[in-house]
Amino acid sequence: MPTRSDPESTTIREFDSKSFLKQLTERPGVYRMYDDGSSVLYVGKARNLKKRVGSYFRKTGLAPKTEALVAKIASIEITITGSETEALLLEQNLIKSLRPPYNILLRDDKSYPYIYLSSHSDYPSLTFRRGRTKKGGGTWFGPFPSSGAVKESLNILQKVFRIRSCSESYFRNRTRPCLQYQINRCTAPCVGFISPEEYQQDIRHASMFLEGKNPAIIHDLMNAMEAASKNLEFEKAAAYRDQINHLRHVQEQQSVDGEGGDADVIAIAQDAGVVCIVVIIVRGGRVLGTKDYFPRYSIEQTEGELLSAFLGQYYFGGNTRREIPRDVLVPVEVEGQELLAQALTESANRETRIRGNVRGERRRWLELAMTNARQTLLTHLASKETVYRRLLALRDLLELAETPSRMECFDISHSHGENTVASCVVFDENGPLKSDYRLYNIEGVTAGDDYAAMRQVLSRRYKRMVAGEGKRPDLVFIDGGKGQLNIAREVFDELEISDIPLIGVAKGVTRRAGMEQLIDAMTGDVFRVPADSPALHLIQHIRDESHRFAITGHRARRDKKRRQSTLEGIEGVGPKKRRDLIRYFGGIQEIRKAGVDEMAKVPGISKSLAETIYAALHDE
């Protein structure tokens, strides 16, 4: 039976904010704070989760209410979203369903802002409305997540299309144009300054834009912005840029409030011997929340087998019957998928499908679930309690006199022997110590000679230590087999270092995670550790982190050879696409704020390329 992550499992007596924040993402999302009884205290949204959540744990400047909230926190859960706007909508859904005590304003759906196009036969008005009604006919656009954005964007729409915003009684009793006409925000249909046909054309264009069907409007504004810039009218160009940004904001699609339907979206992530499964619950087209699980598993099980076992126990193994949606979305093909779908259908008394090959909104839900699974797993691996338990297991495995408080691991990365870089990552009792990570540019060795590269980096690192300039590790890992380890042993012998255990981590014959071979440099013993050993999981984490850091350093060195803007160096983004992106968004900062779906609206930018650009700009 899958066990939900228990808030007490990541806390001992008080919430360990330091280790939690260390691995927290800087992407937008929603956070939920729980007390030691697993009751939700507060739900909030953030443009940058790391900065927002971190602000609760600063030492000074907190309001008394916030201090009282922080004192009760036992755990925090997060849900990553595609944009800040999506985070706002999800926040309201969660506040409505969870009713946390520290959230004061509880919205219902009637309070969301709309843009309303009246039903006047010749000259309809375009106005802001709070809440949707069935009276009066007309056309409703929305709901939108922010009243401020709607009001500001509505003003811009009135500037662009010059559509009236006055009430019906005011419109009927006018005998001369009002101030709106004088400031070019209305065409004065009240006194017949525009024909019904011309006015209806403006209404049609405005409606098309609000429905997301009129990219020509933005195209015209971009041309106007470029023309103003060429004429050195920079203030005017900036105004056009702001108009483009506001217009984009109005028509932005929301993946948390998109097409209807009920679904459970399942995602899985594996690393360092741990599996995390995340379930995103979608009802009526809205994401209502997430739940995460850390089931036990064996290394022989594939992701499809793991999900098959999980789904059976998730829907049928508990004492309380779970609600079965019409769709269960999965990232890979599940073993026995047809049989599971049949069982779910019989239990729900209606058809339930298990689907993986989905498009549109459902594809975005699945991608969101995968992102959350990876982030939740990282947070779990970085928790202080998890690291401490693994350190004790590692001490016992290697028969060390004391629990190691500083461990270092080395790896080599290059492209066909070029731009060789060596990494040194450091772990302590709190997990990765990124402030002590180091990259070494390897020079003067034969291309592709990993042994010479390993000799150089170890000599450079530990000569300084022997001279008293660096911190002394309690344990050193070498990512590689006997060859690399023998080089490390020779360097230690030359430097007369005999009191630091030296362990090689080889991938083994099958090169599968969980089948690693450990080599003791002092004795030459080669041994394997059970795949479910916490000690092995820690070693895998350290080894994988050194590999990741080495590759990151190698790519940075390779890319540094040419001058580049933020968008240069992204595969598939040439000069024309860079120009189109900047024209569409108005600048690199706005590109960073945009989600994948919004980037894909730029001519020539496909969904897959938009995902690549988003990942590059957010260092994923």
C-alpha positions in Angstrom: 0.0 0.0 0.0 1.5 3.3 -0.9 2.2 5.5 2.0 1.6 9.2 1.8 4.6 11.4 2.8 4.0 12.0 6.5 4.9 15.6 7.5 6.5 14.3 10.7 8.9 12.2 8.6 10.6 15.4 7.4 10.7 17.0 10.8 12.1 16.0 14.1 10.9 18.7 16.5 10.7 21.8 14.4 10.5 22.4 10.7 14.0 22.3 9.0 13.6 25.3 6.8 17.2 25.4 5.8 17.4 22.0 4.1 13.9 22.5 2.7 14.8 25.8 1.0 18.1 24.5 -0.3 16.4 22.4 -2.9 13.3 24.5 -3.5 12.7 25.6 -7.0 12.5 29.2 -8.1 9.6 28.5 -10.5 6.1 29.8 -9.8 3.6 27.7 -7.8 1.5 27.3 -4.7 2.7 26.3 -1.2 0.7 24.7 1.6 1.8 24.9 5.2 0.8 22.1 7.7 1.0 21.8 11.5 2.2 18.7 13.3 -1.3 17.2 13.1 -1.2 17.4 9.3 -3.9 20.1 9.3 -3.4 22.8 6.7 -2.5 26.2 8.2 -2.0 28.4 5.1 -2.1 28.3 1.3 -0.2 30.9 -0.7 1.0 31.5 -4.2 4.4 32.7 -5.4 6.1 34.0 -8.6 9.3 32.5 -7.1 8.7 29.7 -4.6 12.2 29.8 -3.1 12.1 33.6 -2.4 8.5 33.6 -1.2 8.7 30.6 1.1 12.2 31.8 2.3 10.7 35.1 3.4 8.8 33.4 6.2 12.0 32.2 7.8 14.0 35.4 8.0 15.2 36.4 11.4 13.6 39.9 11.6 10.7 41.9 10.2 7.9 39.4 10.5 4.4 40.5 11.6 3.1 38.9 14.8 0.5 36.9 12.9 3.2 35.6 10.6 5.4 34.6 13.5 2.5 32.7 15.0 2.0 30.9 11.7 5.7 30.0 11.3 5.9 28.7 14.9 3.2 26.1 14.0 4.7 24.9 10.7 5.7 21.2 10.7 5.8 20.7 6.9 5.4 22.4 3.6 4.1 21.0 0.4 4.4 22.7 -3.0 2.7 22.5 -6.4 4.6 23.9 -9.3 2.6 25.7 -12.0 3.3 27.0 -15.5 3.0 30.6 -14.6 2.2 33.0 -11.7 -1.3 33.4 -13.1 -2.0 29.7 -12.9 -0.7 29.8 -9.3 -3.2 32.4 -8.4 -6.1 30.3 -9.8 -4.9 27.2 -8.1 -4.4 29.1 -4.8 -8.1 30.2 -4.9 -9.3 26.6 -5.6 -7.3 25.3 -2.6 -8.4 28.1 -0.3 -12.0 27.4 -1.2 -11.7 23.6 -0.6 -9.3 23.5 2.4 -10.4 26.7 4.2 -7.1 27.2 6.0 -7.3 29.3 9.2 -4.6 31.7 8.3 -6.1 32.7 5.0 -8.6 35.5 5.6 -10.2 36.2 2.3 -12.0 33.3 0.8 -13.2 33.8 -2.7 -15.9 31.9 -4.5 -16.3 31.7 -8.3 -18.8 34.6 -8.4 -16.0 37.1 -7.4 -13.8 36.4 -10.4 -13.5 39.4 -12.8 -15.0 39.3 -16.3 -15.1 41.5 -19.4 -18.7 42.0 -20.5 -19.9 42.9 -24.0 -23.5 44.2 -23.8 -26.3 43.2 -26.1 -27.0 46.6 -27.7 -28.0 45.9 -31.3 -25.9 48.7 -32.9 -23.4 50.0 -30.3 -22.6 47.6 -27.5 -20.3 48.6 -24.7 -17.3 46.7 -23.3 -17.1 46.9 -19.5 -15.6 45.3 -16.4 -17.9 43.1 -14.3 -17.3 41.3 -11.0 -19.2 38.0 -11.3 -21.2 36.5 -14.1 -25.0 36.7 -14.4 -27.6 35.4 -16.9 -29.5 38.7 -17.0 -29.4 41.0 -20.0 -27.8 38.6 -22.5 -24.6 39.9 -24.0 -21.2 38.1 -24.2 -18.9 37.3 -21.3 -15.2 36.9 -21.5 -13.4 35.2 -18.6 -13.1 34.6 -15.8 -9.7 36.3 -15.4 -7.4 35.8 -12.5 -6.6 39.5 -11.7 -9.0 42.4 -11.6 -6.2 44.9 -11.9 -4.9 43.2 -15.1 -8.4 43.1 -16.5 -9.1 46.8 -15.8 -5.8 47.9 -17.2 -6.1 45.7 -20.2 -9.7 46.9 -20.8 -8.4 50.4 -20.9 -5.9 49.4 -23.5 -8.6 47.6 -25.5 -10.6 50.9 -25.4 -7.6 52.8 -26.6 -7.0 50.3 -29.5 -10.6 49.8 -30.6 -12.2 53.0 -29.1 -15.3 51.1 -27.9 -17.6 52.8 -25.5 -17.6 51.9 -21.8 -20.6 54.0 -20.5 -23.9 52.7 -19.1 -27.0 52.4 -21.3 -28.8 55.3 -19.6 -25.8 57.6 -20.0 -25.5 56.5 -23.7 -29.2 57.2 -24.5 -29.2 60.7 -23.0 -26.1 62.2 -24.6 -26.4 65.1 -27.0 -22.8 65.8 -27.6 -19.6 63.7 -27.2 -18.2 63.2 -23.7 -14.6 63.4 -22.5 -13.8 59.9 -23.6 -14.2 61.0 -27.2 -11.9 64.0 -26.6 -9.1 61.8 -25.3 -9.5 59.3 -28.2 -10.9 56.5 -26.1 -14.3 56.4 -27.8 -15.7 57.0 -31.3 -18.8 58.8 -30.0 -21.5 56.4 -31.2 -23.9 58.2 -28.9 -24.1 61.1 -31.3 -23.6 59.1 -34.5 -20.0 60.0 -35.2 -19.4 56.4 -36.4 -21.7 54.1 -38.4 -23.1 50.9 -36.8 -21.2 48.9 -39.5 -17.8 50.4 -38.7 -18.5 50.1 -34.9 -19.4 46.5 -35.3 -16.1 45.9 -37.1 -14.3 47.2 -34.1 -16.4 45.1 -31.8 -15.7 42.0 -33.9 -11.9 42.6 -33.7 -12.1 43.2 -30.0 -14.1 40.0 -29.5 -11.7 38.0 -31.7 -8.8 39.2 -29.7 -10.4 38.4 -26.3 -11.0 34.9 -27.7 -7.4 34.6 -28.7 -8.1 34.6 -32.4 -6.5 37.8 -33.5 -2.7 37.7 -33.5 -2.8 40.3 -36.2 -3.5 43.0 -33.5 -0.3 42.2 -31.7 1.5 42.1 -35.0 0.4 45.6 -35.9 1.5 46.9 -32.4 4.9 45.3 -32.8 5.3 47.0 -36.2 4.3 50.3 -34.6 6.8 49.7 -31.8 9.6 49.1 -34.2 8.7 52.1 -36.3 8.7 54.3 -33.2 12.0 52.9 -32.1 13.6 53.6 -35.5 12.4 57.2 -35.3 14.0 57.5 -31.8 10.6 57.8 -30.2 11.6 55.6 -27.3 8.8 56.6 -24.9 6.2 55.9 -27.6 7.9 52.5 -28.3 7.8 51.6 -24.6 4.1 52.4 -24.5 3.5 50.1 -27.4 5.6 47.4 -25.6 3.5 47.8 -22.5 0.3 47.5 -24.6 1.5 44.3 -26.1 2.3 42.9 -22.7 -1.1 43.8 -21.3 -3.0 42.5 -24.3 -1.1 39.2 -24.0 -2.0 39.0 -20.3 -5.7 39.2 -21.0 -5.8 36.4 -23.6 -3.4 34.1 -21.6 -4.7 30.6 -21.5 -4.7 29.0 -18.0 -3.8 25.3 -17.8 -5.3 25.1 -14.3 -8.6 26.4 -15.4 -8.9 25.2 -19.0 -11.0 22.6 -20.7 -13.5 20.7 -18.5 -13.2 17.1 -17.4 -12.3 15.0 -14.4 -8.9 13.3 -14.2 -6.3 11.9 -11.9 -2.9 12.8 -13.3 -0.1 10.4 -12.2 3.6 11.1 -12.5 6.7 9.2 -11.3 10.3 10.2 -10.6 13.2 8.0 -9.5 16.6 9.0 -8.1 19.1 7.7 -5.6 17.1 4.6 -4.9 13.9 6.5 -4.1 10.6 6.6 -6.1 8.2 9.5 -5.8 4.7 9.3 -7.3 2.6 12.4 -7.5 -1.1 12.5 -8.1 -2.7 15.7 -9.3 -6.5 15.8 -8.9 -8.4 17.6 -11.6 -12.2 18.0 -11.2 -14.4 20.1 -13.6 -11.3 21.1 -15.5 -9.6 22.6 -12.4 -6.6 21.5 -10.6 -7.7 21.0 -7.0 -4.4 19.9 -5.5 -1.6 17.3 -5.3 -0.6 14.3 -3.2 2.7 12.7 -3.1 3.8 9.1 -2.2 7.1 7.3 -1.6 6.4 3.6 -2.1 9.0 0.9 -1.5 10.2 -0.9 -4.7 12.8 -3.3 -6.0 15.3 -2.2 -8.7 14.0 -4.9 -11.1 10.7 -3.1 -11.4 10.1 -0.8 -14.4 8.1 2.5 -14.2 5.2 0.7 -15.9 5.3 -2.1 -13.3 5.6 0.4 -10.4 2.6 2.4 -11.7 0.5 -0.7 -12.1 1.1 -1.8 -8.5 0.5 1.8 -7.3 -2.8 2.3 -9.2 -4.2 -1.0 -8.0 -3.5 -0.2 -4.4 -4.4 3.5 -4.7 -7.9 2.9 -6.0 -8.8 -0.5 -4.4 -6.4 -1.1 -1.5 -7.7 1.4 1.1 -10.5 1.3 3.6 -12.1 4.4 2.1 -13.3 4.1 -1.5 -11.6 6.8 -3.6 -13.5 8.8 -6.2 -12.7 7.3 -9.7 -12.5 10.0 -12.4 -13.2 9.4 -16.1 -9.5 9.7 -17.0 -6.4 8.5 -15.4 -3.4 10.1 -17.1 0.0 8.3 -16.9 3.4 9.2 -18.4 4.3 5.7 -19.5 2.4 2.6 -20.5 1.2 0.7 -17.4 1.6 -3.0 -17.1 -1.9 -4.6 -17.3 -3.4 -1.3 -18.4 -6.5 -2.7 -20.0 -7.3 -4.9 -17.0 -6.9 -2.0 -14.6 -9.1 0.2 -16.8 -11.8 -2.5 -16.9 -11.7 -2.8 -13.1 -11.9 1.0 -12.6 -14.9 1.1 -15.1 -16.8 -1.6 -13.2 -16.1 0.0 -9.8 -17.3 3.5 -11.1 -20.2 2.1 -13.1 -19.1 4.2 -16.1 -16.2 4.1 -18.5 -12.8 5.1 -17.1 -9.8 5.3 -19.3 -6.1 5.0 -18.5 -4.3 7.2 -21.0 -0.8 8.3 -21.7 -0.8 9.6 -25.3 -2.8 12.8 -24.7 -2.7 16.3 -26.1 -3.8 19.8 -25.3 -4.8 20.6 -21.8 -4.4 17.1 -20.6 -0.8 17.0 -21.9 -0.1 20.2 -19.8 -1.5 18.5 -16.7 0.7 15.6 -17.3 3.8 17.8 -17.7 2.9 19.7 -14.6 2.7 16.4 -12.6 6.1 15.3 -13.9 7.6 18.6 -12.8 6.1 18.3 -9.4 7.3 14.7 -9.0 10.9 15.7 -9.8 10.8 18.7 -7.4 9.1 16.7 -4.6 11.8 14.0 -4.9 14.6 16.5 -4.7 13.0 18.0 -1.6 12.7 14.6 0.0 16.3 13.6 -0.8 17.5 16.9 0.8 15.6 16.6 4.0 17.8 16.5 7.1 16.2 13.4 8.5 16.7 11.5 5.3 20.4 12.5 5.0 21.1 11.7 8.6 19.6 8.2 8.3 21.7 7.5 5.2 24.9 8.8 6.9 24.5 6.4 9.7 24.0 3.5 7.2 27.1 4.6 5.3 29.1 4.7 8.5 28.1 1.1 9.3 28.6 -0.1 5.7 32.2 1.2 5.5 32.9 0.4 9.2 34.0 4.0 9.8 35.0 5.0 13.4 32.8 8.1 13.1 29.9 9.4 11.0 31.4 11.3 8.1 30.7 15.1 8.3 32.3 16.0 4.9 32.4 13.8 1.8 33.8 14.8 -1.6 33.3 13.1 -5.0 35.1 13.7 -8.3 34.0 13.2 -11.9 35.3 14.1 -15.4 33.3 15.5 -18.3 34.3 16.4 -21.9 33.1 16.3 -25.5 35.3 13.9 -27.5 38.2 15.0 -25.4 37.7 18.7 -25.8 36.9 21.3 -23.1 37.6 18.8 -20.3 36.2 19.8 -16.9 36.5 18.0 -13.5 34.0 18.4 -10.8 34.3 18.2 -7.0 31.0 18.1 -5.1 30.7 18.2 -1.4 28.1 16.6 1.0 27.9 17.2 4.7 25.4 16.2 7.4 22.8 18.5 5.7 23.2 17.0 2.2 24.7 18.9 -0.8 27.0 21.7 0.3 26.9 23.7 -2.9 28.9 26.6 -1.6 31.9 24.3 -1.6 31.4 22.8 -5.1 34.3 23.4 -7.4 35.0 23.0 -11.1 38.5 22.5 -12.5 39.4 23.3 -16.1 41.8 20.5 -17.2 44.7 21.7 -19.3 47.8 20.1 -20.8 46.6 16.5 -21.0 45.9 14.3 -24.0 42.4 14.7 -25.3 40.1 12.0 -23.8 42.7 10.9 -21.2 40.4 10.6 -18.2 43.2 9.1 -16.0 45.5 12.1 -16.6 42.5 14.5 -16.0 41.7 12.7 -12.7 45.4 12.9 -11.6 45.5 16.6 -12.3 42.3 17.5 -10.4 43.2 15.4 -7.4 46.7 16.8 -7.2 45.5 20.3 -7.5 42.8 19.8 -4.8 44.8 17.9 -2.2 48.1 19.7 -2.6 46.3 22.7 -1.3 44.8 20.7 1.6 48.2 19.3 2.6 49.5 22.9 2.6 46.7 23.8 5.0 44.6 25.8 2.5 41.6 23.6 2.1 39.1 21.7 4.3 39.8 18.1 5.0 37.2 15.5 4.0 36.3 12.5 6.0 35.6 10.4 2.9 36.4 10.7 -0.8 34.5 9.0 -3.7 35.8 8.6 -7.2 33.2 8.2 -10.0 34.8 5.3 -12.0 36.3 1.9 -11.9 39.6 0.5 -10.8 41.6 2.6 -13.3 40.5 5.9 -12.0 40.7 4.7 -8.4 44.3 3.5 -8.9 45.2 7.0 -10.1 43.6 8.5 -7.0 45.5 6.0 -4.8 48.8 7.0 -6.4 48.1 10.7 -5.8 47.2 10.1 -2.2 50.5 8.1 -1.8 52.5 10.8 -3.3 51.0 13.4 -1.0 51.3 11.0 2.0 47.6 11.0 2.7 46.7 7.7 4.4 43.9 8.6 6.8 41.1 9.5 4.4 39.1 6.5 3.1 39.0 6.4 -0.7 36.1 4.6 -2.4 35.5 4.0 -6.2 31.9 3.9 -7.5 31.7 1.7 -10.6 28.4 1.2 -12.5 28.9 -2.6 -12.7 28.4 -4.9 -15.7 24.7 -4.0 -16.3 25.3 -0.3 -15.7 21.8 -0.1 -14.0 21.1 2.0 -11.0 21.2 -0.2 -7.9 23.8 -2.5 -9.4 26.8 -0.3 -8.6 30.1 -1.9 -7.4 32.1 -0.2 -4.6 35.8 -0.5 -4.6 37.9 0.1 -1.5 41.2 1.7 -2.6 43.0 0.6 0.6 42.2 -3.1 0.4 41.2 -3.5 -3.2 38.0 -5.2 -2.2 35.1 -5.0 -4.6 31.6 -5.4 -3.1 28.0 -4.7 -3.9 25.4 -3.2 -1.6 21.7 -4.2 -1.5 19.6 -1.9 -3.8 17.4 -0.8 -0.9 20.3 0.2 1.3 20.1 3.8 2.5 23.9 3.9 2.3 23.8 3.0 -1.4 21.2 5.6 -2.0 23.4 8.3 -0.5 26.4 7.2 -2.6 24.2 7.3 -5.7 23.0 10.8 -4.8 26.6 12.0 -4.4 27.8 10.3 -7.6 24.8 11.6 -9.7 25.4 15.1 -8.3 29.1 15.0 -9.3 28.1 13.8 -12.7 25.5 16.5 -13.2 27.8 19.3 -11.9 30.6 18.1 -14.2 28.3 18.1 -17.3 27.0 21.6 -16.3 30.5 22.9 -16.0 31.6 21.4 -19.3 28.7 22.9 -21.1 29.4 26.3 -19.6 33.0 26.1 -20.7 32.0 25.1 -24.2 29.5 27.9 -24.5 31.8 30.5 -23.1 33.9 30.4 -26.3 31.5 32.6 -28.1 29.7 35.8 -27.0 26.0 35.3 -26.7 22.8 36.8 -25.5 20.5 35.0 -23.1 18.7 33.4 -26.1 21.9 32.5 -28.0 23.2 29.0 -27.6 19.7 27.6 -27.3 19.4 24.8 -29.9 16.9 25.7 -32.6 16.7 29.4 -31.8 18.4 31.3 -34.6 18.6 35.1 -35.2 15.1 35.3 -36.8 13.4 33.4 -34.0 15.3 35.5 -31.4 14.1 38.6 -33.1 10.5 37.3 -33.3 10.5 36.4 -29.6 11.8 39.8 -28.6 9.3 41.5 -30.9 6.4 39.5 -29.5 7.2 39.9 -25.8 9.0 43.3 -25.8 12.2 42.1 -24.0 14.0 39.2 -22.4 12.4 39.8 -19.0 8.9 39.3 -20.4 10.1 36.1 -22.2 11.3 34.8 -18.9 7.9 35.4 -17.3 6.0 33.7 -20.1 4.9 30.1 -19.9 5.4 27.4 -22.6 2.0 27.9 -24.1 2.5 31.6 -24.5 5.9 31.2 -26.2 4.3 28.7 -28.6 2.0 31.5 -29.9 5.0 33.2 -31.4 5.2 32.5 -35.2 7.7 29.8 -35.9 8.0 28.6 -32.3 6.7 25.1 -31.9 5.5 23.6 -28.6 8.7 21.5 -28.3 10.9 24.5 -29.0 9.0 26.6 -26.5 9.7 23.9 -23.9 13.4 24.0 -24.8 13.5 27.8 -24.5 11.7 27.7 -21.2 14.0 25.1 -19.7 17.1 27.0 -20.9 15.9 30.3 -19.4 15.1 28.6 -16.1 18.2 26.5 -15.9 16.4 23.1 -15.9 
